[in-house]
Amino acid sequence: MDASAIIAANLQRVSDQIADAAQRAGRQPEEITLVGVTKYVDAAAAGRLCNAGCCDLGESRPQSLWEKAVALTEPTIRWHMIGHLQRNKVKRTLPFITLLHSGDSLRLLEAVDAEAGALQRTIDVLLEVNISGDAAKHGFTVEELSATLPQLAEFANLNIRGLMTMAALEGGTERARQDFAALRELRDQLQAVCSPAIELRDLSMGMSEDYAEAIQEGATIVRIGSALWEGLKA
Ligand SMILES: *Cc1c(COP(=O)(O)O)cnc(C)c1O
């Protein structure tokens, strides 16, 4: 099989598994957006994934996102910034992206709001939560987020759409599922007390190893890399 056929077959398999997981959870597959994470592959392979039908593409490093976004001109591609964004890269990144998953600090979101204002646009953002408490991870702690949300609600150029997390590295799918449930419960708690102007609709959670669990716990966006590139030579 050539690269396009391999990618198309992988996408079909992942999409089927998303649909299965949704069905088991009593949900509709259309409620779940697949973001194909392209950090392992070059722009050509990323373009093939869009041709196969997945045009929501995610990158965790800003430079890689810029490179691929410039290289690929398919108008249907929607870029998602899913990794840590340094403030000095905000200006260059915002014009490319449809959703910032990694809103991980007040300082960053301040900078995003200011730049969005300069561009006269509103930016869709998710608030990244370090739900597992892993010291190496970015994201708000649960306590920080509760304290900061009223301030975030003041930013005129941010459209806060929900929460994002990565499950603990250790502990397998069982632990991942607990982390995902905790993110959903946090969303429900915050939604009950936050400004009605904010609708925390989206939960971005679940990767190649644990997306079935994430869908079970209410994910509306799954970010999948490795499973889409299996069988491609590096
Ligand atoms: C790499 C990455 C993913 C995808 O991981 P896979 O296990 O390869 O599916 C998802 N989210 C973020 C933030 C990532 O950096």
Ligand as a Chemical Component Dictionary entry (heavy atoms), coordinates in Angstrom:
data_LIG
# 
_chem_comp.id                   LIG 
_chem_comp.type                 NON-POLYMER 
_chem_comp.pdbx_formal_charge   0 
_chem_comp.three_letter_code    LIG 
# 
loop_
_chem_comp_atom.comp_id 
_chem_comp_atom.atom_id 
_chem_comp_atom.alt_atom_id 
_chem_comp_atom.type_symbol 
_chem_comp_atom.charge 
_chem_comp_atom.model_Cartn_x 
_chem_comp_atom.model_Cartn_y 
_chem_comp_atom.model_Cartn_z 
_chem_comp_atom.pdbx_ordinal 
LIG C1 C1 C 0 1.235  14.032 20.805 1  
LIG C2 C2 C 0 0.011  14.544 21.419 2  
LIG C3 C3 C 0 -1.215 13.879 21.224 3  
LIG C4 C4 C 0 -1.358 12.595 20.415 4  
LIG O1 O1 O 0 -0.696 11.539 21.053 5  
LIG P1 P1 P 0 -0.782 10.036 20.489 6  
LIG O2 O2 O 0 -0.581 9.208  21.694 7  
LIG O3 O3 O 0 0.300  9.910  19.495 8  
LIG O4 O4 O 0 -2.132 9.837  19.897 9  
LIG C5 C5 C 0 -2.346 14.431 21.805 10 
LIG N1 N1 N 0 -2.289 15.576 22.532 11 
LIG C6 C6 C 0 -1.139 16.236 22.731 12 
LIG C7 C7 C 0 -1.151 17.482 23.554 13 
LIG C8 C8 C 0 0.052  15.746 22.195 14 
LIG O5 O5 O 0 1.196  16.406 22.402 15 
# 
loop_
_chem_comp_bond.comp_id 
_chem_comp_bond.atom_id_1 
_chem_comp_bond.atom_id_2 
_chem_comp_bond.value_order 
_chem_comp_bond.pdbx_ordinal 
LIG C1 C2 SING 1  
LIG C2 C3 SING 2  
LIG C2 C8 DOUB 3  
LIG C3 C4 SING 4  
LIG C3 C5 DOUB 5  
LIG C4 O1 SING 6  
LIG O1 P1 SING 7  
LIG P1 O2 DOUB 8  
LIG P1 O3 SING 9  
LIG P1 O4 SING 10 
LIG C5 N1 SING 11 
LIG N1 C6 DOUB 12 
LIG C6 C7 SING 13 
LIG C6 C8 SING 14 
LIG C8 O5 SING 15 
# 
